[in-house]
Amino acid sequence: MDAGKRLLRRLRSRRVVNVFQAILLFVLLSSGLPTLHPAQDALRETLDPVVDAVGLWQSQWELFAPEPDKVNVRIVAFVEFADGVTGGWKSPDWQSLSAAARFRHFRLAEFVDGIRLDSHRGAWPAFARWVAREVKHPDGGEAPPVRVTLWRYWVVIPEPVSPLSKLSDPLPMQLQYEFHVQEITP
């Protein structure tokens, strides 16, 4: 009889987990997919506070339509160490990645695209501290990082001359701006 109760308890807990997973999947799909029906907008507005509160908001996916992203962005961070040596961190170069790597790093590319915006300046100090932890001393030294300087590089993608035209070479990141300097204290 004891084994039967344990089995019943295990089945109930699995059912609870399955229901939770189904609800989570429904919320993610409802809030993340492009709008297919007007009712989806109403549902999305209802779910929005919950999705924001639990950190599942995915922003708009502007990969293809209705308004594709027209700016290529990179972030470069320079980490200065106490001994004067400088190391660096770069966001992935989207144009040089394979299709599999683009798929794998898509959310990182979205993060980079968002963190550079002035409206997200509140996250810049934490991002700079994260970069300081990630970048190792280039010479293997023991000096701690003392300053991180964040730069954003970008290029606005021009409208195509014809619907099927392709650029022969990747566009260089023409514009640059130092957008944050963070002093790192031990």
WOKA-V379700 format. One record per backbone hydrogen bond with DSSP energy under -0.5 kcal/mol. NH is the residue of the N-H (numbers start at 1). CO is the residue of the C=O. If there is no record, write none. Layout:
# WOKA-V379700
NH_CO / NH_CO
This chain:
# WOKA-V379700
5_1 / 6_2 / 7_3 / 8_4 / 9_5 / 10_6 / 11_7 / 12_8 / 13_9 / 14_10 / 15_11 / 16_12 / 17_13 / 18_14 / 19_15 / 20_16 / 21_17 / 22_18 / 23_19 / 24_20 / 25_21 / 26_22 / 27_23 / 28_24 / 29_25 / 30_26 / 31_27 / 32_28 / 33_29 / 40_37 / 41_37 / 41_38 / 42_38 / 43_39 / 44_40 / 45_41 / 46_42 / 47_43 / 48_44 / 49_45 / 50_47 / 51_47 / 52_48 / 53_49 / 54_50 / 55_52 / 56_51 / 57_51 / 62_60 / 69_62 / 72_155 / 74_153 / 76_151 / 77_89 / 78_149 / 79_77 / 79_87 / 80_78 / 80_147 / 81_85 / 82_144 / 84_81 / 87_79 / 89_77 / 91_75 / 94_92 / 96_93 / 97_93 / 97_94 / 102_98 / 103_99 / 104_100 / 105_101 / 106_103 / 109_105 / 110_106 / 111_107 / 112_108 / 113_109 / 114_110 / 115_111 / 116_112 / 117_114 / 120_117 / 121_118 / 123_120 / 124_121 / 125_121 / 127_123 / 128_124 / 129_125 / 130_126 / 131_127 / 132_128 / 133_129 / 134_130 / 135_131 / 136_134 / 140_137 / 146_80 / 147_80 / 148_182 / 149_78 / 150_148 / 150_180 / 151_76 / 152_177 / 153_74 / 154_175 / 155_72 / 157_70 / 157_155 / 165_162 / 174_172 / 175_154 / 177_152 / 179_150 / 179_177 / 180_150 / 182_148 / 183_181 / 184_146 / 185_183
